[in-house]
Amino acid sequence: MQNEQLKIFDKDGKQQGVATRKEVHKKGYWHETFHCWFISSEEGNNHLYFQLRSAAKKDYPGLLDVTAAGHLLVNESIHDGIREVREELGLNLSINDLFSLDVIKDCLVGEEFFDNEFCHVFLYEYQHRFNDFNLQKEEVSGIVKVKVIDFQELWFGNKKDILVEGFEVKESGEHVKIQKLVTKQGFVPHEDSYIERVLDLIKKYIYLK
């Protein structure tokens, strides 16, 4: 995976060449990713879905993150990113099932990496059950949902914790229901500007439906 080839860009989005994923994260090159957020509306409440990253992941293990996301390889188009939904969540969706929101910059800085992304962000209205997910255990160990307003208040407001509910897959393969309080530290630390833009676009989409 570290030797996968990615297109690299300057901060203004002009392609500069190609580099391995390892080089991209070591040197902080800008590169393209695919992000797909799932939403649902239930009893008048709008929800966001988050994946629970596998404990085996090198970066941010066990934290909640975008429903499905991944890097776009050098030979892939933006629409090829739909494979992340199929691989990580086991849902056979096409790009035509999604709504394109925007390309949003996001920067994640870890102990050994600089992840500067041009995120091609999409939205999907999920109308099925938790049981319909078939997770890729190496990448994802669970799915939870949370009210959009609660998540916004946690990230930008006065809430210290919020209720999430969903399921987690144990090592044995057993699906266990989750209903618990999580703090902001339970989520991958995306930039505030990224989260703010995503939430604004989602609310606009909901309002215009």
Backbone bond lengths (Angstrom), bond angles and torsions (degrees), N, CA, C in turn:
res aa  C-N    CA-C-N  psi(-1)  N-CA   C-N-CA  omega(-1)  CA-C   N-CA-C  phi
1 M - - - 1.470 - - 1.522 110.95 -
2 Q 1.337 116.91 -38.19 1.456 120.37 -177.96 1.528 112.25 -66.41
3 N 1.344 116.47 -20.08 1.463 120.14 -179.43 1.527 112.43 -96.38
4 E 1.335 117.94 3.93 1.460 120.43 175.67 1.522 109.65 -60.05
5 Q 1.321 116.13 142.28 1.454 121.59 -178.32 1.530 110.52 -91.68
6 L 1.349 115.88 130.01 1.459 122.36 178.94 1.527 109.71 -123.68
7 K 1.314 116.04 147.71 1.455 120.32 171.37 1.523 108.55 -73.81
8 I 1.322 117.00 140.34 1.464 120.44 178.76 1.528 109.45 -118.31
9 F 1.332 115.03 151.67 1.465 122.52 -171.52 1.525 110.02 -135.40
10 D 1.346 115.38 162.62 1.459 118.07 167.75 1.528 107.75 -85.07
11 K 1.317 117.28 177.54 1.462 120.76 -173.55 1.523 113.07 -66.47
12 D 1.338 116.36 -14.31 1.460 120.57 179.19 1.526 112.68 -96.12
13 G 1.343 116.06 2.24 1.458 119.92 176.05 1.512 115.22 91.86
14 K 1.321 119.00 10.33 1.463 122.03 178.18 1.519 109.03 -88.09
15 Q 1.348 115.96 125.67 1.457 119.06 -176.32 1.519 111.17 -65.19
16 Q 1.355 114.74 136.10 1.453 121.47 -176.95 1.527 112.89 -112.22
17 G 1.317 116.82 -13.61 1.455 119.19 -177.66 1.514 111.50 149.97
18 V 1.332 115.80 -148.78 1.463 122.77 -176.69 1.522 108.52 -136.63
19 A 1.325 116.63 145.71 1.459 121.48 176.42 1.524 109.21 -150.54
20 T 1.323 116.40 162.17 1.459 119.57 176.16 1.521 109.85 -73.88
21 R 1.321 115.68 158.29 1.470 119.64 177.74 1.530 110.46 -56.52
22 K 1.334 116.79 -39.37 1.459 120.83 -179.99 1.526 110.74 -60.88
23 E 1.341 116.47 -46.05 1.467 120.66 179.03 1.517 111.37 -64.22
24 V 1.337 114.93 -41.62 1.468 120.74 -178.23 1.524 110.93 -57.54
25 H 1.314 116.83 -44.72 1.465 120.59 -177.16 1.529 112.52 -80.05
26 K 1.315 116.56 -28.31 1.466 119.45 178.52 1.516 111.58 -73.07
27 K 1.342 115.98 -39.71 1.463 120.52 -174.45 1.521 113.18 -100.16
28 G 1.329 116.71 -5.18 1.459 119.76 176.59 1.509 114.85 74.86
29 Y 1.335 116.67 29.08 1.466 119.48 177.83 1.531 109.94 -66.80
30 W 1.326 115.46 142.98 1.463 119.75 173.11 1.527 108.86 -72.35
31 H 1.339 116.13 139.43 1.460 121.13 -178.20 1.524 108.91 -150.62
32 E 1.341 117.13 171.36 1.455 121.96 -174.69 1.537 111.67 -99.21
33 T 1.336 114.66 140.57 1.459 120.81 173.21 1.528 109.49 -132.76
34 F 1.318 114.53 164.24 1.466 123.23 177.76 1.521 107.44 -114.90
35 H 1.327 117.34 125.64 1.466 122.63 177.50 1.522 109.08 -123.02
36 C 1.319 116.91 130.13 1.464 120.84 175.89 1.521 109.57 -126.13
37 W 1.313 115.78 116.42 1.458 122.73 177.59 1.528 109.42 -96.86
38 F 1.323 116.55 132.00 1.460 121.84 174.71 1.522 108.81 -97.12
39 I 1.334 116.23 138.06 1.453 121.78 173.56 1.517 109.09 -130.10
40 S 1.317 116.28 161.50 1.465 121.47 172.87 1.514 108.85 -150.91
41 S 1.322 116.15 159.08 1.455 122.11 177.03 1.521 108.14 -121.80
42 E 1.335 116.25 121.58 1.458 121.46 -177.04 1.522 109.15 -137.13
43 E 1.311 115.78 121.45 1.462 122.04 176.44 1.531 111.33 52.10
44 G 1.320 115.63 41.66 1.458 120.40 176.44 1.514 115.31 82.25
45 N 1.333 117.29 1.50 1.466 121.25 179.24 1.524 110.28 -112.59
46 N 1.330 116.22 133.88 1.456 121.47 176.31 1.526 109.81 -93.58
47 H 1.329 115.24 134.27 1.458 121.03 -176.59 1.520 111.58 -120.19
48 L 1.325 115.38 149.33 1.458 123.58 169.15 1.526 108.42 -107.42
49 Y 1.341 115.61 145.11 1.461 121.01 177.17 1.530 109.51 -106.70
50 F 1.327 115.30 138.10 1.458 121.36 177.90 1.517 110.03 -124.55
51 Q 1.321 115.62 142.79 1.463 118.95 171.44 1.523 108.87 -87.23
52 L 1.333 114.85 147.37 1.456 121.59 172.37 1.521 107.02 -96.40
53 R 1.311 116.22 112.93 1.457 120.42 -176.58 1.531 110.34 -65.52
54 S 1.313 115.34 140.43 1.460 120.92 -178.97 1.523 111.23 -58.53
55 A 1.308 116.12 146.26 1.465 121.25 176.53 1.519 111.51 -66.72
56 A 1.339 116.49 -14.61 1.461 121.25 -179.95 1.523 112.57 -86.37
57 K 1.336 117.37 -7.98 1.460 120.47 -178.93 1.532 110.32 -66.63
58 K 1.339 115.64 142.72 1.460 120.46 178.94 1.519 110.94 -68.88
59 D 1.326 116.52 -42.21 1.460 121.48 -177.33 1.525 110.94 -107.37
60 Y 1.297 116.62 131.56 1.468 124.21 175.96 1.538 113.44 53.45
61 P 1.329 117.81 46.75 1.477 118.95 178.76 1.522 111.50 -63.03
62 G 1.338 115.64 139.52 1.453 120.62 174.42 1.517 115.48 75.70
63 L 1.350 117.64 7.78 1.464 119.81 178.84 1.527 110.08 -100.83
64 L 1.328 115.90 159.68 1.464 122.34 178.44 1.520 109.74 -85.96
65 D 1.350 115.81 142.44 1.457 119.81 -173.45 1.532 110.53 -148.96
66 V 1.327 115.49 178.78 1.464 122.88 176.30 1.527 109.44 -45.32
67 T 1.324 117.80 143.45 1.460 121.48 -173.69 1.525 111.78 -51.59
68 A 1.329 117.27 -47.83 1.472 122.11 174.98 1.518 107.92 -148.29
69 A 1.332 116.21 136.24 1.464 119.75 -177.12 1.515 110.06 -160.29
70 G 1.340 115.09 157.17 1.453 119.65 177.37 1.513 111.64 -177.92
71 H 1.322 115.80 172.47 1.455 121.90 -179.62 1.520 111.05 -81.44
72 L 1.334 115.54 147.61 1.461 121.84 173.02 1.527 108.20 -94.52
73 L 1.326 116.52 122.69 1.451 121.82 -177.63 1.532 110.62 -77.37
74 V 1.309 115.83 166.73 1.463 121.44 -172.30 1.520 112.37 -59.14
75 N 1.335 117.43 -31.26 1.468 120.77 -177.53 1.522 113.03 -97.79
76 E 1.335 117.54 11.28 1.456 121.03 -176.47 1.524 111.68 -106.51
77 S 1.333 115.04 145.73 1.456 121.16 171.43 1.525 108.72 -88.07
78 I 1.318 116.13 171.61 1.465 120.42 177.50 1.525 110.15 -58.45
79 H 1.324 116.53 -41.12 1.463 120.37 -176.94 1.523 112.81 -67.88
80 D 1.330 117.13 -22.31 1.465 119.87 177.47 1.527 111.55 -66.48
81 G 1.326 116.62 -15.58 1.464 120.20 179.15 1.515 113.63 -62.07
82 I 1.335 117.36 -15.89 1.460 120.71 179.31 1.519 110.91 -59.13
83 R 1.337 117.38 -20.68 1.469 119.76 178.15 1.527 111.48 -58.78
84 E 1.338 117.17 -26.85 1.462 119.65 -179.89 1.525 110.92 -64.20
85 V 1.328 116.64 -37.48 1.466 120.42 177.85 1.520 109.93 -65.56
86 R 1.330 115.87 -42.84 1.461 119.92 -179.06 1.519 111.22 -67.73
87 E 1.336 116.56 -44.51 1.456 120.41 -175.64 1.531 112.26 -72.45
88 E 1.324 116.74 -49.68 1.464 120.11 -174.28 1.519 113.31 -76.61
89 L 1.336 116.48 -38.20 1.466 120.38 -172.53 1.523 113.67 -108.16
90 G 1.336 117.50 -13.00 1.456 120.61 178.93 1.512 113.76 70.91
91 L 1.332 117.62 27.91 1.466 122.33 179.76 1.523 109.18 -110.70
92 N 1.310 116.54 127.78 1.459 121.44 -175.36 1.528 110.56 -87.44
93 L 1.322 115.85 74.43 1.460 121.57 179.12 1.516 110.10 -100.32
94 S 1.327 115.73 157.34 1.464 121.10 171.87 1.524 108.38 -109.83
95 I 1.311 115.95 164.35 1.462 119.70 -179.42 1.523 110.73 -62.03
96 N 1.325 117.27 -25.32 1.466 121.08 179.87 1.530 112.61 -71.76
97 D 1.323 116.43 -13.38 1.464 120.48 176.95 1.530 111.68 -81.58
98 L 1.327 116.24 -11.07 1.457 120.93 -174.37 1.525 111.22 -103.79
99 F 1.331 115.10 159.30 1.457 122.22 175.37 1.527 107.83 -112.34
100 S 1.332 116.14 124.49 1.462 120.64 -179.11 1.525 110.38 -77.39
101 L 1.330 116.90 126.15 1.462 121.19 -179.71 1.527 112.36 -93.51
102 D 1.337 116.58 -56.82 1.462 119.19 -174.86 1.524 108.54 179.00
103 V 1.318 115.80 172.92 1.464 122.29 167.18 1.526 106.33 -103.31
104 I 1.330 116.44 119.71 1.465 121.31 -172.26 1.527 109.33 -124.93
105 K 1.308 116.64 131.43 1.460 120.45 176.80 1.530 110.50 -72.95
106 D 1.327 115.55 144.90 1.464 120.72 175.56 1.520 107.65 -150.24
107 C 1.322 116.33 139.02 1.467 121.48 -179.51 1.529 109.30 -127.71
108 L 1.316 115.69 124.21 1.455 122.22 176.26 1.521 108.22 -119.01
109 V 1.322 116.31 128.71 1.462 121.08 -178.50 1.516 109.06 -118.71
110 G 1.329 115.41 121.32 1.462 121.12 178.02 1.514 110.87 -112.48
111 E 1.315 115.90 -171.66 1.465 120.41 -179.30 1.522 111.75 -66.74
112 E 1.340 116.28 -32.46 1.459 119.73 -174.76 1.523 112.89 -127.69
113 F 1.318 118.40 15.47 1.461 118.84 -178.05 1.526 112.01 -152.39
114 F 1.339 114.07 158.94 1.463 123.78 173.16 1.520 106.40 -128.59
115 D 1.316 116.93 109.84 1.459 121.89 -172.83 1.528 109.53 -107.16
116 N 1.346 115.87 92.09 1.459 121.82 -178.48 1.521 109.07 -100.69
117 E 1.340 116.17 112.09 1.457 120.57 -169.35 1.531 113.26 -119.69
118 F 1.333 114.24 140.81 1.450 121.88 159.85 1.526 105.63 -96.34
119 C 1.334 116.51 103.53 1.466 121.78 -173.63 1.523 110.13 -91.12
120 H 1.322 116.39 118.13 1.460 121.36 172.58 1.527 106.54 -84.99
121 V 1.319 115.70 104.66 1.457 121.49 -167.45 1.529 111.11 -100.56
122 F 1.338 114.81 129.53 1.460 122.06 -179.61 1.527 109.96 -125.25
123 L 1.330 114.51 163.40 1.461 121.93 -178.97 1.524 109.39 -128.55
124 Y 1.337 116.07 142.42 1.467 120.78 176.79 1.514 108.87 -135.74
125 E 1.332 116.06 131.18 1.454 121.39 176.75 1.528 109.16 -86.33
126 Y 1.318 115.49 107.67 1.465 120.94 -176.17 1.526 109.55 -87.80
127 Q 1.322 115.80 125.64 1.467 120.82 -176.13 1.524 112.05 -125.91
128 H 1.329 116.03 26.40 1.459 119.93 -176.63 1.531 110.45 -119.73
129 R 1.314 115.91 -166.50 1.459 121.01 -177.21 1.526 110.44 -101.43
130 F 1.323 115.98 163.93 1.460 120.10 174.83 1.530 110.56 -59.90
131 N 1.316 116.65 -31.60 1.465 120.74 -177.69 1.524 112.74 -65.02
132 D 1.316 117.56 -16.96 1.465 120.73 -178.04 1.526 112.63 -78.97
133 F 1.319 117.64 -14.24 1.465 120.20 176.05 1.530 109.49 -74.98
134 N 1.328 115.61 138.43 1.463 122.16 174.29 1.528 106.63 -127.01
135 L 1.312 116.26 91.65 1.459 121.65 -165.60 1.523 113.86 -78.88
136 Q 1.330 114.59 146.49 1.460 122.21 173.67 1.528 107.35 -82.49
137 K 1.329 116.76 103.53 1.464 120.72 -167.01 1.524 113.73 -62.08
138 E 1.336 117.34 -26.34 1.465 119.39 178.87 1.525 111.63 -69.24
139 E 1.334 116.24 -22.05 1.454 120.82 -175.48 1.527 113.62 -111.11
140 V 1.331 115.92 -40.67 1.471 121.19 -170.63 1.527 109.56 -131.56
141 S 1.336 116.03 131.97 1.461 119.27 -179.10 1.525 113.15 -114.80
142 G 1.348 117.09 4.10 1.460 118.85 178.48 1.516 111.60 179.31
143 I 1.326 115.62 168.98 1.466 123.37 176.18 1.521 107.99 -136.23
144 V 1.335 116.17 135.22 1.462 120.75 175.24 1.528 109.20 -132.29
145 K 1.317 115.50 161.53 1.462 120.63 173.74 1.517 109.13 -125.98
146 V 1.336 114.61 155.56 1.458 120.96 -179.09 1.523 107.60 -148.02
147 K 1.311 117.63 148.43 1.459 120.72 176.84 1.532 109.28 -63.35
148 V 1.324 115.24 136.22 1.466 120.47 -179.14 1.518 110.98 -56.41
149 I 1.318 117.31 -44.62 1.462 120.91 -177.83 1.521 111.57 -64.42
150 D 1.343 116.81 -35.67 1.463 120.34 178.29 1.527 110.70 -66.93
151 F 1.337 115.87 -43.42 1.467 119.29 179.67 1.527 110.71 -63.17
152 Q 1.315 117.26 -40.74 1.459 120.40 178.73 1.529 110.65 -63.51
153 E 1.317 116.74 -41.50 1.467 120.27 179.46 1.525 111.66 -67.86
154 L 1.327 116.60 -32.45 1.465 119.74 177.06 1.523 110.22 -68.06
155 W 1.325 116.11 -43.55 1.469 119.89 -173.71 1.526 112.59 -76.92
156 F 1.334 115.44 -39.11 1.466 118.68 -172.89 1.532 114.32 -120.97
157 G 1.311 116.97 -10.52 1.455 119.83 -173.05 1.512 114.21 -110.37
158 N 1.339 114.81 -141.58 1.463 120.25 -171.77 1.521 114.60 -104.71
159 K 1.319 117.02 -1.51 1.464 118.64 -179.82 1.523 110.47 -72.58
160 K 1.325 116.35 136.13 1.464 121.89 177.34 1.517 111.69 -92.56
161 D 1.325 116.40 -26.55 1.453 120.78 176.99 1.526 109.03 -154.10
162 I 1.327 115.25 160.35 1.466 120.73 -179.07 1.523 109.10 -138.38
163 L 1.322 114.86 158.26 1.458 121.01 -179.49 1.528 110.43 -87.56
164 V 1.335 115.47 128.55 1.467 120.86 172.75 1.518 107.47 -118.92
165 E 1.328 115.50 150.80 1.459 119.82 176.20 1.515 110.17 -142.82
166 G 1.326 115.35 145.65 1.453 120.60 -179.09 1.511 110.11 170.82
167 F 1.344 115.80 -132.79 1.463 118.84 -179.87 1.521 110.53 -149.30
168 E 1.320 115.17 159.46 1.458 123.28 175.08 1.519 108.06 -132.09
169 V 1.335 115.82 143.24 1.452 120.87 178.25 1.525 108.70 -99.61
170 K 1.329 117.02 120.58 1.451 122.24 179.32 1.529 110.80 -79.13
171 E 1.337 116.26 169.03 1.461 121.12 179.53 1.510 111.77 -56.29
172 S 1.317 116.49 -32.25 1.459 121.56 -179.63 1.522 113.04 -72.59
173 G 1.359 115.85 -11.33 1.453 120.66 -175.95 1.513 112.92 95.38
174 E 1.326 116.65 -5.14 1.465 121.10 -179.94 1.522 110.81 -70.64
175 H 1.344 116.07 135.33 1.467 121.68 175.08 1.528 108.83 -89.81
176 V 1.316 116.10 122.19 1.460 121.66 -177.86 1.525 109.45 -116.72
177 K 1.319 117.14 130.37 1.462 120.40 179.45 1.528 110.54 -67.39
178 I 1.334 114.74 143.78 1.460 122.24 177.56 1.520 108.59 -118.21
179 Q 1.301 116.48 134.04 1.462 122.83 168.23 1.517 105.97 -150.78
180 K 1.328 116.15 103.17 1.456 119.38 -173.28 1.521 111.13 -153.49
181 L 1.321 115.70 165.50 1.454 122.46 175.44 1.522 109.31 -90.42
182 V 1.334 116.37 136.36 1.465 120.76 176.03 1.525 108.89 -129.13
183 T 1.322 115.87 151.55 1.454 122.49 176.70 1.531 109.45 -99.27
184 K 1.307 116.52 176.39 1.469 120.82 178.92 1.524 110.76 -61.36
185 Q 1.316 116.70 -28.34 1.461 120.86 -179.61 1.533 111.94 -70.34
186 G 1.334 116.37 -9.29 1.456 120.27 177.38 1.516 113.34 -84.29
187 F 1.339 117.44 -0.97 1.459 122.68 -179.14 1.525 110.57 -113.76
188 V 1.324 116.00 150.70 1.463 120.21 172.51 1.533 108.17 -58.48
189 P 1.335 118.06 133.39 1.472 121.20 -171.91 1.526 114.25 -80.10
190 H 1.333 115.93 68.15 1.458 119.51 174.71 1.522 109.95 -64.39
191 E 1.320 116.18 157.75 1.462 120.32 178.34 1.520 110.88 -63.80
192 D 1.325 115.71 145.07 1.466 120.22 177.46 1.523 111.31 -56.56
193 S 1.332 116.68 -39.33 1.460 119.99 -177.76 1.525 111.05 -63.99
194 Y 1.320 117.20 -35.13 1.467 120.75 177.91 1.527 110.17 -67.65
195 I 1.329 116.57 -50.41 1.466 120.81 -178.76 1.522 110.85 -61.69
196 E 1.317 116.81 -42.27 1.467 120.73 -179.64 1.522 110.96 -61.27
197 R 1.331 116.75 -44.56 1.460 120.60 -179.21 1.529 111.21 -65.94
198 V 1.330 116.85 -42.55 1.469 120.65 178.36 1.524 110.68 -60.26
199 L 1.323 117.11 -47.78 1.465 120.42 -178.61 1.520 111.21 -64.31
200 D 1.325 117.35 -40.38 1.472 120.11 178.57 1.530 110.76 -61.24
201 L 1.311 117.01 -43.45 1.463 120.74 -178.64 1.522 111.75 -69.87
202 I 1.315 116.62 -36.48 1.472 119.84 177.34 1.520 110.58 -65.91
203 K 1.325 117.16 -43.62 1.462 120.20 179.39 1.534 110.75 -64.76
204 K 1.316 116.55 -37.75 1.463 120.49 177.35 1.521 109.82 -64.25
205 Y 1.322 117.29 -42.44 1.468 122.03 178.52 1.529 110.17 -60.89
206 I 1.331 116.75 -46.51 1.466 121.27 -179.27 1.520 109.98 -62.28
207 Y 1.329 117.05 -42.51 1.472 121.15 -177.65 1.522 111.73 -65.43
208 L 1.329 116.21 -35.59 1.462 120.55 -174.85 1.520 113.44 -87.16
209 K 1.318 117.74 -5.71 1.469 120.59 -178.53 1.527 111.43 -60.98
